Amino acid sequence: MNNGRGRRLVAGIGAVALSAAAGVVSSCSDEGSPRLSGAAERGRLLAAERGCAACHSTDGSTLVGPTWKGIWGENVVLSDGRSVTFDADYVRESLRAPNAARRKGVMAAMPAFDTQRVSDAEIADLVAYIKALSPST
């Protein structure tokens, strides 16, 4: 292979690799996701760090626990028959005393998060994140 032809081949392979990398990066962007406030972004990170995302989806898919997508402000029926609104108070109660606020039909046991494990400020961030996942808020 002559020197000029080899350079063109290497340049072509490089261009294909860069193009593929750009495609991967753009496909991983969150263009369809809502822009998150500082508090909501902290809540997103907290959900990942503390394991919330292992049970609660943000895209509507079914995992162990209920999805967070579009749930904000919705009516939730609890296992004891009560109906409550999915709001900051419900999130707080679900974290602090999950058995007191277990949703009907959800069999998985959620761990309790006392103030040593999750602060009130962190709950506020998590609330901001869950709220951002509902389009009407």
MODELLER restraints for C-alpha pairs under 7 A, 6 or more apart:
rsr = mdl.restraints
at = mdl.atoms
rsr.add(forms.Gaussian(group=physical.xy_distance, feature=features.Distance(at['CA:34:A'], at['CA:132:A']), mean=6.78, stdev=0.5))
rsr.add(forms.Gaussian(group=physical.xy_distance, feature=features.Distance(at['CA:36:A'], at['CA:132:A']), mean=6.86, stdev=0.5))
rsr.add(forms.Gaussian(group=physical.xy_distance, feature=features.Distance(at['CA:39:A'], at['CA:125:A']), mean=4.74, stdev=0.5))
rsr.add(forms.Gaussian(group=physical.xy_distance, feature=features.Distance(at['CA:39:A'], at['CA:128:A']), mean=6.03, stdev=0.5))
rsr.add(forms.Gaussian(group=physical.xy_distance, feature=features.Distance(at['CA:40:A'], at['CA:125:A']), mean=5.52, stdev=0.5))
rsr.add(forms.Gaussian(group=physical.xy_distance, feature=features.Distance(at['CA:40:A'], at['CA:126:A']), mean=6.59, stdev=0.5))
rsr.add(forms.Gaussian(group=physical.xy_distance, feature=features.Distance(at['CA:40:A'], at['CA:128:A']), mean=4.61, stdev=0.5))
rsr.add(forms.Gaussian(group=physical.xy_distance, feature=features.Distance(at['CA:40:A'], at['CA:129:A']), mean=3.91, stdev=0.5))
rsr.add(forms.Gaussian(group=physical.xy_distance, feature=features.Distance(at['CA:40:A'], at['CA:132:A']), mean=6.94, stdev=0.5))
rsr.add(forms.Gaussian(group=physical.xy_distance, feature=features.Distance(at['CA:41:A'], at['CA:129:A']), mean=6.63, stdev=0.5))
rsr.add(forms.Gaussian(group=physical.xy_distance, feature=features.Distance(at['CA:42:A'], at['CA:125:A']), mean=5.89, stdev=0.5))
rsr.add(forms.Gaussian(group=physical.xy_distance, feature=features.Distance(at['CA:43:A'], at['CA:122:A']), mean=6.96, stdev=0.5))
rsr.add(forms.Gaussian(group=physical.xy_distance, feature=features.Distance(at['CA:43:A'], at['CA:125:A']), mean=4.39, stdev=0.5))
rsr.add(forms.Gaussian(group=physical.xy_distance, feature=features.Distance(at['CA:43:A'], at['CA:126:A']), mean=3.93, stdev=0.5))
rsr.add(forms.Gaussian(group=physical.xy_distance, feature=features.Distance(at['CA:43:A'], at['CA:128:A']), mean=6.70, stdev=0.5))
rsr.add(forms.Gaussian(group=physical.xy_distance, feature=features.Distance(at['CA:43:A'], at['CA:129:A']), mean=5.16, stdev=0.5))
rsr.add(forms.Gaussian(group=physical.xy_distance, feature=features.Distance(at['CA:44:A'], at['CA:126:A']), mean=6.81, stdev=0.5))
rsr.add(forms.Gaussian(group=physical.xy_distance, feature=features.Distance(at['CA:44:A'], at['CA:129:A']), mean=5.88, stdev=0.5))
rsr.add(forms.Gaussian(group=physical.xy_distance, feature=features.Distance(at['CA:47:A'], at['CA:53:A']), mean=5.54, stdev=0.5))
rsr.add(forms.Gaussian(group=physical.xy_distance, feature=features.Distance(at['CA:55:A'], at['CA:63:A']), mean=5.44, stdev=0.5))
rsr.add(forms.Gaussian(group=physical.xy_distance, feature=features.Distance(at['CA:55:A'], at['CA:64:A']), mean=4.81, stdev=0.5))
rsr.add(forms.Gaussian(group=physical.xy_distance, feature=features.Distance(at['CA:55:A'], at['CA:65:A']), mean=4.95, stdev=0.5))
rsr.add(forms.Gaussian(group=physical.xy_distance, feature=features.Distance(at['CA:56:A'], at['CA:63:A']), mean=6.15, stdev=0.5))
rsr.add(forms.Gaussian(group=physical.xy_distance, feature=features.Distance(at['CA:56:A'], at['CA:64:A']), mean=6.92, stdev=0.5))
rsr.add(forms.Gaussian(group=physical.xy_distance, feature=features.Distance(at['CA:56:A'], at['CA:65:A']), mean=5.17, stdev=0.5))
rsr.add(forms.Gaussian(group=physical.xy_distance, feature=features.Distance(at['CA:56:A'], at['CA:66:A']), mean=5.64, stdev=0.5))
rsr.add(forms.Gaussian(group=physical.xy_distance, feature=features.Distance(at['CA:56:A'], at['CA:67:A']), mean=4.97, stdev=0.5))
rsr.add(forms.Gaussian(group=physical.xy_distance, feature=features.Distance(at['CA:56:A'], at['CA:68:A']), mean=6.32, stdev=0.5))
rsr.add(forms.Gaussian(group=physical.xy_distance, feature=features.Distance(at['CA:57:A'], at['CA:63:A']), mean=6.40, stdev=0.5))
rsr.add(forms.Gaussian(group=physical.xy_distance, feature=features.Distance(at['CA:57:A'], at['CA:67:A']), mean=4.61, stdev=0.5))
rsr.add(forms.Gaussian(group=physical.xy_distance, feature=features.Distance(at['CA:57:A'], at['CA:68:A']), mean=6.07, stdev=0.5))
rsr.add(forms.Gaussian(group=physical.xy_distance, feature=features.Distance(at['CA:58:A'], at['CA:67:A']), mean=5.86, stdev=0.5))
rsr.add(forms.Gaussian(group=physical.xy_distance, feature=features.Distance(at['CA:58:A'], at['CA:68:A']), mean=5.19, stdev=0.5))
rsr.add(forms.Gaussian(group=physical.xy_distance, feature=features.Distance(at['CA:58:A'], at['CA:69:A']), mean=4.82, stdev=0.5))
rsr.add(forms.Gaussian(group=physical.xy_distance, feature=features.Distance(at['CA:59:A'], at['CA:69:A']), mean=5.66, stdev=0.5))
rsr.add(forms.Gaussian(group=physical.xy_distance, feature=features.Distance(at['CA:60:A'], at['CA:67:A']), mean=5.45, stdev=0.5))
rsr.add(forms.Gaussian(group=physical.xy_distance, feature=features.Distance(at['CA:60:A'], at['CA:69:A']), mean=5.38, stdev=0.5))
rsr.add(forms.Gaussian(group=physical.xy_distance, feature=features.Distance(at['CA:61:A'], at['CA:67:A']), mean=6.60, stdev=0.5))
rsr.add(forms.Gaussian(group=physical.xy_distance, feature=features.Distance(at['CA:64:A'], at['CA:108:A']), mean=6.51, stdev=0.5))
rsr.add(forms.Gaussian(group=physical.xy_distance, feature=features.Distance(at['CA:65:A'], at['CA:106:A']), mean=6.73, stdev=0.5))
rsr.add(forms.Gaussian(group=physical.xy_distance, feature=features.Distance(at['CA:65:A'], at['CA:108:A']), mean=6.87, stdev=0.5))
rsr.add(forms.Gaussian(group=physical.xy_distance, feature=features.Distance(at['CA:68:A'], at['CA:130:A']), mean=6.02, stdev=0.5))
rsr.add(forms.Gaussian(group=physical.xy_distance, feature=features.Distance(at['CA:68:A'], at['CA:133:A']), mean=6.87, stdev=0.5))
rsr.add(forms.Gaussian(group=physical.xy_distance, feature=features.Distance(at['CA:69:A'], at['CA:133:A']), mean=5.19, stdev=0.5))
rsr.add(forms.Gaussian(group=physical.xy_distance, feature=features.Distance(at['CA:69:A'], at['CA:134:A']), mean=6.01, stdev=0.5))
rsr.add(forms.Gaussian(group=physical.xy_distance, feature=features.Distance(at['CA:70:A'], at['CA:133:A']), mean=5.81, stdev=0.5))
rsr.add(forms.Gaussian(group=physical.xy_distance, feature=features.Distance(at['CA:70:A'], at['CA:134:A']), mean=3.95, stdev=0.5))
rsr.add(forms.Gaussian(group=physical.xy_distance, feature=features.Distance(at['CA:70:A'], at['CA:135:A']), mean=6.68, stdev=0.5))
rsr.add(forms.Gaussian(group=physical.xy_distance, feature=features.Distance(at['CA:71:A'], at['CA:86:A']), mean=6.70, stdev=0.5))
rsr.add(forms.Gaussian(group=physical.xy_distance, feature=features.Distance(at['CA:71:A'], at['CA:134:A']), mean=6.36, stdev=0.5))
rsr.add(forms.Gaussian(group=physical.xy_distance, feature=features.Distance(at['CA:72:A'], at['CA:86:A']), mean=5.47, stdev=0.5))
rsr.add(forms.Gaussian(group=physical.xy_distance, feature=features.Distance(at['CA:72:A'], at['CA:87:A']), mean=6.14, stdev=0.5))
rsr.add(forms.Gaussian(group=physical.xy_distance, feature=features.Distance(at['CA:72:A'], at['CA:130:A']), mean=6.91, stdev=0.5))
rsr.add(forms.Gaussian(group=physical.xy_distance, feature=features.Distance(at['CA:72:A'], at['CA:131:A']), mean=5.49, stdev=0.5))
rsr.add(forms.Gaussian(group=physical.xy_distance, feature=features.Distance(at['CA:72:A'], at['CA:134:A']), mean=5.85, stdev=0.5))
rsr.add(forms.Gaussian(group=physical.xy_distance, feature=features.Distance(at['CA:73:A'], at['CA:85:A']), mean=5.71, stdev=0.5))
rsr.add(forms.Gaussian(group=physical.xy_distance, feature=features.Distance(at['CA:73:A'], at['CA:86:A']), mean=5.06, stdev=0.5))
rsr.add(forms.Gaussian(group=physical.xy_distance, feature=features.Distance(at['CA:73:A'], at['CA:87:A']), mean=5.84, stdev=0.5))
rsr.add(forms.Gaussian(group=physical.xy_distance, feature=features.Distance(at['CA:74:A'], at['CA:85:A']), mean=5.64, stdev=0.5))
rsr.add(forms.Gaussian(group=physical.xy_distance, feature=features.Distance(at['CA:74:A'], at['CA:86:A']), mean=5.48, stdev=0.5))
rsr.add(forms.Gaussian(group=physical.xy_distance, feature=features.Distance(at['CA:75:A'], at['CA:83:A']), mean=6.48, stdev=0.5))
rsr.add(forms.Gaussian(group=physical.xy_distance, feature=features.Distance(at['CA:75:A'], at['CA:84:A']), mean=5.70, stdev=0.5))
rsr.add(forms.Gaussian(group=physical.xy_distance, feature=features.Distance(at['CA:75:A'], at['CA:85:A']), mean=4.65, stdev=0.5))
rsr.add(forms.Gaussian(group=physical.xy_distance, feature=features.Distance(at['CA:75:A'], at['CA:86:A']), mean=6.26, stdev=0.5))
rsr.add(forms.Gaussian(group=physical.xy_distance, feature=features.Distance(at['CA:76:A'], at['CA:83:A']), mean=5.51, stdev=0.5))
rsr.add(forms.Gaussian(group=physical.xy_distance, feature=features.Distance(at['CA:76:A'], at['CA:84:A']), mean=5.27, stdev=0.5))
rsr.add(forms.Gaussian(group=physical.xy_distance, feature=features.Distance(at['CA:76:A'], at['CA:85:A']), mean=5.87, stdev=0.5))
rsr.add(forms.Gaussian(group=physical.xy_distance, feature=features.Distance(at['CA:76:A'], at['CA:86:A']), mean=6.30, stdev=0.5))
rsr.add(forms.Gaussian(group=physical.xy_distance, feature=features.Distance(at['CA:76:A'], at['CA:103:A']), mean=6.94, stdev=0.5))
rsr.add(forms.Gaussian(group=physical.xy_distance, feature=features.Distance(at['CA:77:A'], at['CA:83:A']), mean=4.45, stdev=0.5))
rsr.add(forms.Gaussian(group=physical.xy_distance, feature=features.Distance(at['CA:77:A'], at['CA:84:A']), mean=6.51, stdev=0.5))
rsr.add(forms.Gaussian(group=physical.xy_distance, feature=features.Distance(at['CA:77:A'], at['CA:103:A']), mean=5.99, stdev=0.5))
rsr.add(forms.Gaussian(group=physical.xy_distance, feature=features.Distance(at['CA:77:A'], at['CA:104:A']), mean=5.82, stdev=0.5))
rsr.add(forms.Gaussian(group=physical.xy_distance, feature=features.Distance(at['CA:78:A'], at['CA:101:A']), mean=6.27, stdev=0.5))
rsr.add(forms.Gaussian(group=physical.xy_distance, feature=features.Distance(at['CA:78:A'], at['CA:102:A']), mean=5.60, stdev=0.5))
rsr.add(forms.Gaussian(group=physical.xy_distance, feature=features.Distance(at['CA:78:A'], at['CA:103:A']), mean=4.15, stdev=0.5))
rsr.add(forms.Gaussian(group=physical.xy_distance, feature=features.Distance(at['CA:78:A'], at['CA:104:A']), mean=4.68, stdev=0.5))
rsr.add(forms.Gaussian(group=physical.xy_distance, feature=features.Distance(at['CA:79:A'], at['CA:102:A']), mean=5.79, stdev=0.5))
rsr.add(forms.Gaussian(group=physical.xy_distance, feature=features.Distance(at['CA:79:A'], at['CA:103:A']), mean=5.34, stdev=0.5))
rsr.add(forms.Gaussian(group=physical.xy_distance, feature=features.Distance(at['CA:79:A'], at['CA:104:A']), mean=4.02, stdev=0.5))
rsr.add(forms.Gaussian(group=physical.xy_distance, feature=features.Distance(at['CA:88:A'], at['CA:127:A']), mean=5.99, stdev=0.5))
rsr.add(forms.Gaussian(group=physical.xy_distance, feature=features.Distance(at['CA:91:A'], at['CA:127:A']), mean=6.99, stdev=0.5))
rsr.add(forms.Gaussian(group=physical.xy_distance, feature=features.Distance(at['CA:92:A'], at['CA:123:A']), mean=6.72, stdev=0.5))
rsr.add(forms.Gaussian(group=physical.xy_distance, feature=features.Distance(at['CA:93:A'], at['CA:101:A']), mean=6.54, stdev=0.5))
rsr.add(forms.Gaussian(group=physical.xy_distance, feature=features.Distance(at['CA:94:A'], at['CA:101:A']), mean=5.46, stdev=0.5))
rsr.add(forms.Gaussian(group=physical.xy_distance, feature=features.Distance(at['CA:95:A'], at['CA:112:A']), mean=5.58, stdev=0.5))
rsr.add(forms.Gaussian(group=physical.xy_distance, feature=features.Distance(at['CA:95:A'], at['CA:113:A']), mean=5.29, stdev=0.5))
rsr.add(forms.Gaussian(group=physical.xy_distance, feature=features.Distance(at['CA:96:A'], at['CA:112:A']), mean=5.35, stdev=0.5))
rsr.add(forms.Gaussian(group=physical.xy_distance, feature=features.Distance(at['CA:96:A'], at['CA:113:A']), mean=5.21, stdev=0.5))
rsr.add(forms.Gaussian(group=physical.xy_distance, feature=features.Distance(at['CA:96:A'], at['CA:114:A']), mean=5.61, stdev=0.5))
rsr.add(forms.Gaussian(group=physical.xy_distance, feature=features.Distance(at['CA:97:A'], at['CA:112:A']), mean=5.78, stdev=0.5))
rsr.add(forms.Gaussian(group=physical.xy_distance, feature=features.Distance(at['CA:98:A'], at['CA:110:A']), mean=6.13, stdev=0.5))
rsr.add(forms.Gaussian(group=physical.xy_distance, feature=features.Distance(at['CA:98:A'], at['CA:111:A']), mean=6.93, stdev=0.5))
rsr.add(forms.Gaussian(group=physical.xy_distance, feature=features.Distance(at['CA:98:A'], at['CA:112:A']), mean=5.97, stdev=0.5))
rsr.add(forms.Gaussian(group=physical.xy_distance, feature=features.Distance(at['CA:131:A'], at['CA:137:A']), mean=6.56, stdev=0.5))
